[in-house]
Structures are given as C-alpha cells and as structure tokens.
C-alpha cells in the first residue's frame, strides 16, 4: 500500500507559512534548491518547474497530491487552475468549485479520499502539500513526514498542524543538513 507523506517546510516555531500565507521568509539556499530539484522535482508547481528547466523531469516519489483550499488558491494568482499538472490533484474543500478536469475537489471526508488513494497500486506515494488544518484532519492517515526545518522564527502564521490535541508519535529515520542551517528530517509513524 502506498503512503501519505506530509512533505512540508516549517519554521523553528512550527509555522508552515506566515499569517497571510507568506513563505518568502524561509532562507532557502541554492544548495537546498538543487537538492529539492534532484530529489523531489514533482513537489514544485508546474510553472516553477518550467522556469528551472524541470518541465520534463519524471516524478520520482509522488504521483498524486492532496491539498487544502488555502494551499490551492494562490495558484489562481499565477494564473492557473492546475498548479501541479504533472500530478493527479485533489483539493479538499466544502466551498470551492474548480472548472478544470485535471483537478478534483473532495467536498466530503478527506480520510475516505486518502484511504481510496492509498488502496491504488501506482507504485508511488501521495504528497500531502498542506495546509495545517487539512494535515491535522488527516493525521491518522499520515505515514511519513518529510520535514524541512528552516532556522527562522516566524512568530505567527499557519501552524504545521492546526487541530485539536492529539499526540501522535513519529520516529526520525534520517536527517540531512545544509550549509545555511536548514535540516531535512524523515519521520515515520511509530
């Protein structure tokens, strides 16, 4: 069975974005950009892949993406209705309608959606792109977290998990560090 993987960047104080969805305060180095491009090119939006010469790069880990409305809506400013056209895209929202056949809206139970996706035999995992409320609601189904920890304090913003108190143990399995102090940690559900 394939895994639901929460691949996410976070500040030292646990925020995945600023109060208005900002992510430009993360100190992303050239070294880390090269690492992301080589290891996880499918996690880059399609318009960014084109800019960095990865538009034809094969997906290496993920073939499906699940995101919340807050993660999806900034794509409309690009403008695009299909921000990850190289992946199967699902947006979890009870209020959003999208007129694009390449993006499916899940208005119901996100856990049911993820369980259906996990049961598919595609050979690749499912990328949970955020946000914090969706991650909290899907916590029982998250099998792995790939945590990009940036050496910056945000002070406020969108938490990595925005939900009720639910202690859930994950075990670190690997860690890589970058020259600017950023670390990537792989954690598997204990």
JODAKA-V822296 format. One record per residue. N is the residue number from 1. RES is the residue in one letter. SS is DSSP state (h for helix, s for strand, l for the rest). PHI is phi in degrees with one decimal (none if undefined). D_LAST is the distance of its C-alpha to the last C-alpha in whole Angstrom. Layout:
<<N	RES	SS	PHI	D_LAST> <N	RES	SS	PHI	D_LAST>>
This chain:
<<1	X	l	none	17> <2	X	l	-79.5	17> <3	X	l	-105.5	14> <4	X	s	-94.6	14> <5	X	s	-117.6	14> <6	X	s	-88.6	15> <7	X	s	-98.6	17> <8	X	s	-149.6	19> <9	X	s	-97.4	21> <10	X	s	-145.8	21> <11	X	l	-80.3	23> <12	X	l	-60.4	23> <13	X	l	-99.9	23> <14	X	l	88.5	21> <15	X	s	-103.5	23> <16	X	s	-91.9	23> <17	X	s	-163.1	27> <18	X	l	-74.2	30> <19	X	l	-58.6	31> <20	X	l	-107.3	33> <21	X	l	85.1	31> <22	X	l	-64.7	32> <23	X	l	-131.0	30> <24	X	l	-73.4	33> <25	X	l	-86.1	32> <26	X	l	-71.6	29> <27	X	l	-81.3	30> <28	X	l	-88.7	30> <29	X	l	-89.5	31> <30	X	h	-59.5	33> <31	X	h	-59.7	31> <32	X	h	-72.3	28> <33	X	h	-59.2	30> <34	X	h	-62.5	30> <35	X	h	-63.4	27> <36	X	h	-61.3	26> <37	X	h	-59.5	29> <38	X	h	-80.0	28> <39	X	h	-92.5	24> <40	X	l	-135.1	24> <41	X	h	-62.1	27> <42	X	h	-72.1	27> <43	X	h	-82.2	25> <44	X	l	-88.4	28> <45	X	l	-58.8	31> <46	X	h	-55.3	34> <47	X	h	-66.7	36> <48	X	h	-74.8	35> <49	X	h	-55.3	34> <50	X	h	-62.7	38> <51	X	h	-65.0	39> <52	X	l	-102.8	37> <53	X	l	76.8	38> <54	X	l	-111.4	35> <55	X	l	-61.6	36> <56	X	l	-104.8	36> <57	X	l	-66.6	33> <58	X	l	-72.6	31> <59	X	l	-69.7	27> <60	X	l	-103.9	25> <61	X	l	-124.0	21> <62	X	s	-116.2	22> <63	X	s	-124.9	25> <64	X	s	-139.1	24> <65	X	s	-127.8	23> <66	X	s	-121.3	23> <67	X	s	-144.5	24> <68	X	s	-90.4	25> <69	X	h	-59.8	29> <70	X	h	-64.0	29> <71	X	h	-78.1	28> <72	X	h	-75.3	30> <73	X	h	-57.1	33> <74	X	h	-58.8	34> <75	X	h	-62.2	35> <76	X	h	-65.2	38> <77	X	h	-79.5	39> <78	X	l	-63.3	39> <79	X	l	-96.9	40> <80	X	l	-155.7	38> <81	X	l	-100.1	37> <82	X	l	-128.4	35> <83	X	l	-69.3	33> <84	X	l	-128.0	30> <85	X	l	-64.4	33> <86	X	l	-84.8	31> <87	X	l	-127.7	28> <88	X	s	-74.6	28> <89	X	s	-115.3	28> <90	X	s	-126.6	27> <91	X	s	-113.1	28> <92	X	s	-91.0	26> <93	X	l	-163.6	29> <94	X	l	-93.7	32> <95	X	l	-121.9	34> <96	X	l	-94.7	35> <97	X	l	-123.1	37> <98	X	l	-126.9	37> <99	X	l	-96.0	40> <100	X	l	-152.7	38> <101	X	l	-67.1	37> <102	X	l	-88.6	35> <103	X	s	-124.4	32> <104	X	s	-105.1	31> <105	X	s	-96.7	31> <106	X	s	-107.4	28> <107	X	l	-87.9	30> <108	X	l	-95.8	28> <109	X	l	-79.7	24> <110	X	h	-66.1	22> <111	X	h	-66.5	19> <112	X	h	-60.8	22> <113	X	h	-58.4	23> <114	X	h	-62.9	19> <115	X	h	-63.6	19> <116	X	h	-63.7	22> <117	X	h	-65.7	22> <118	X	h	-63.5	18> <119	X	h	-73.8	21> <120	X	l	-72.4	23> <121	X	l	-107.1	24> <122	X	l	-104.9	24> <123	X	l	83.6	23> <124	X	l	-130.7	21> <125	X	s	-90.0	18> <126	X	s	-107.4	19> <127	X	s	-93.4	19> <128	X	s	-89.7	19> <129	X	s	-93.2	21> <130	X	s	120.8	21> <131	X	l	-97.3	23> <132	X	h	-64.0	21> <133	X	h	-69.7	22> <134	X	h	-64.3	21> <135	X	h	-60.0	17> <136	X	h	-64.5	17> <137	X	h	-71.4	18> <138	X	l	-96.5	16> <139	X	h	-49.6	13> <140	X	h	-62.4	12> <141	X	h	-104.2	12> <142	X	l	-74.4	11> <143	X	l	-94.4	9> <144	X	s	-148.7	10> <145	X	s	-121.0	12> <146	X	s	-108.6	14> <147	X	s	-104.3	16> <148	X	s	-92.3	20> <149	X	s	-97.0	20> <150	X	l	-95.3	24> <151	X	l	-80.0	26> <152	X	l	-145.6	28> <153	X	l	-100.3	28> <154	X	l	-86.4	29> <155	X	l	90.6	30> <156	X	l	-165.9	29> <157	X	l	146.6	28> <158	X	s	-93.8	25> <159	X	s	-70.5	22> <160	X	l	-59.5	19> <161	X	l	-130.7	18> <162	X	l	-108.9	21> <163	X	l	-157.1	20> <164	X	l	-73.9	20> <165	X	l	-68.1	18> <166	X	l	-151.4	14> <167	X	l	-56.8	12> <168	X	l	-137.8	8> <169	X	l	-87.5	6> <170	X	s	-124.1	5> <171	X	s	-109.5	6> <172	X	s	-65.1	9> <173	X	s	-116.4	11> <174	X	s	-166.4	14> <175	X	s	-148.8	17> <176	X	s	-127.1	20> <177	X	s	-119.3	23> <178	X	l	-119.4	26> <179	X	l	-58.3	30> <180	X	l	-88.9	30> <181	X	l	96.6	27> <182	X	l	-71.5	24> <183	X	s	-127.2	21> <184	X	s	-114.3	18> <185	X	s	-122.9	15> <186	X	s	-96.7	12> <187	X	s	-127.9	9> <188	X	s	-112.9	6> <189	X	s	-54.8	4> <190	X	l	-76.3	0>>
